[in-house]
Amino acid sequence: MFDEAEFEWDKGNIDKNTKHNIANNEAEEVFFDKGNVVLDDNKHSTNKETRHMILGRSKQQRKLSVIFTIRKSKIRIISARDMNKKERRSYEENTKV
């Protein structure tokens, strides 16, 4: 789905995920996890912007939850953190891990 993804980082989101000890490139890696699960984030979407959540593994096998939107055909990561228990269960059920 995201085979040729292009990411947009600006000063508003470039270092936002360091508080969760997640580097930008690690957050990007979940988009290339063949078992990733993409969900709509209706709770945080607005009329101006639709947000999504992707659950996936980084190359280090870290299970991450990433909130993102698409702007001008580029992926803009809003936040990234380790999956919580409910998200891990959903990811594992959908990927048969």
ChimeraX attribute file (.defattr): number of C-alpha atoms within 10 A of each C-alpha:
attribute: neighborCount
match mode: 1-to-1
recipient: residues
	/A:1	9
	/A:2	11
	/A:3	9
	/A:4	8
	/A:5	12
	/A:6	12
	/A:7	15
	/A:8	14
	/A:9	14
	/A:10	9
	/A:11	7
	/A:12	8
	/A:13	14
	/A:14	16
	/A:15	14
	/A:16	17
	/A:17	18
	/A:18	13
	/A:19	10
	/A:20	11
	/A:21	12
	/A:22	18
	/A:23	15
	/A:24	19
	/A:25	11
	/A:26	17
	/A:27	22
	/A:28	19
	/A:29	15
	/A:30	25
	/A:31	24
	/A:32	17
	/A:33	17
	/A:34	13
	/A:35	17
	/A:36	21
	/A:37	19
	/A:38	17
	/A:39	12
	/A:40	15
	/A:41	16
	/A:42	11
	/A:43	9
	/A:44	11
	/A:45	13
	/A:46	10
	/A:47	5
	/A:48	6
	/A:49	11
	/A:50	16
	/A:51	20
	/A:52	20
	/A:53	20
	/A:54	21
	/A:55	26
	/A:56	30
	/A:57	24
	/A:58	18
	/A:59	13
	/A:60	8
	/A:61	10
	/A:62	16
	/A:63	20
	/A:64	25
	/A:65	25
	/A:66	23
	/A:67	22
	/A:68	19
	/A:69	19
	/A:70	16
	/A:71	12
	/A:72	8
	/A:73	11
	/A:74	13
	/A:75	18
	/A:76	21
	/A:77	25
	/A:78	18
	/A:79	20
	/A:80	26
	/A:81	18
	/A:82	18
	/A:83	19
	/A:84	11
	/A:85	9
	/A:86	9
	/A:87	18
	/A:88	17
	/A:89	13
	/A:90	14
	/A:91	24
	/A:92	16
	/A:93	10
	/A:94	12
	/A:95	13
	/A:96	8
	/A:97	8
